[in-house]
Amino acid sequence: WADENANAICNHFTAVADGAIAANKPVYISTSTGKVKQAAETTVNLSTPGAGNSNSYGNSDTRQEGFISIGGNYFWFGYMNGHSGDDMFAKLGTYNTSTDSLTMSGGTLVSGTTGSSSFISPVYDTTAERFMVVWQYGTGHSKNLSYIVGSRSSTTLSYGTQAEFMSTTGSNDHEHGPSLAGAFDSDNQGCCWIWQRNTVQKTLVKSAQISTSANTASLGGSTELVSGQNGMHGCDIVFDSNVNRYLVAYAFKSGGNEYKMAFRVGNPSSATSISWGTAYEINHSSTWIVGPKLEFDPDSNLVLCIANDKTNDNLVQYPLRITGGST
């Protein structure tokens, strides 16, 4: 207020305290007494932290899980159900923002699966608001890659017809693994999966486009990235939305018995047509590098690759940036 005598601005006033007042504590002026009183403080738990808490969402013989956000506060959770012939089952996860909790629906069979479901790899198309799941099924060496397209209406999941993503091509030639991964191309509304075949030592990629009006998809052709090696040791794929390119990583043991990590850039000309650049290889010699995982950061325009150094029980990392023209 303005002091009438000094005509200056003051930042204090004199009052009577109503009880003890601790330093640096909030106060208020009582409307009944006109005195200054320390405000009471209480602590309220706004939510229950979820970290460290676990809940069982599968069965006692559940493994080979696949998990992905499918828009809004909903998640798709697929798993191999050991109590039902090792078929693929799925649950809908719903996140409640008010209670900070995730609930799961009951598990239901994903239509048409036929035993030994593994390497479950879902991709969500934000344009079509549908998800496509690619997975391996079958017994022994007679294993195929299959796919199905699903969608959500409120809290109900529905699926199209299961179809072959990659069929068998010859005797003892069909065991896929040790990994399968997919990514979504937000620029062309396409999807691409990378996987490895242990029996014939190959790494391959294949693209697809999910329909915007039905639980169906159209498939592109497959491309062989590497073959004729002595071992396949994991792979992954991401889409760089800044330059609209895919990046894949795959680990393998070369014909010369050296452990290598390779990276390749994919340039999509459409949803189901991708040209792949020359492999950028890192030779780890006798150090066994396996299981690369990729994640894209749009702020730094970098992809981070983390892999397991099994020889020395370490994790190794590679920060990557896609440069140049198309590849």
WODAKA-V417586 format. One line per field, one symbol per residue. burial: 1 if it has 16 or more other ideal C-beta (glycine too) atoms within 10 Angstrom, else 0. Layout:
BEGIN
burial = ???
END
This chain:
BEGIN
burial = 000000000000000001000000000000000001000000000000000000001100010101010100001111111000011111111000000000000010010010011111111110010111111111000011111111110000101101001101000001111111111110011111111110111111111111000010101100101100101111111111001011111111110001111111111100110101101001010000111111010000001010110000000100010100000
END
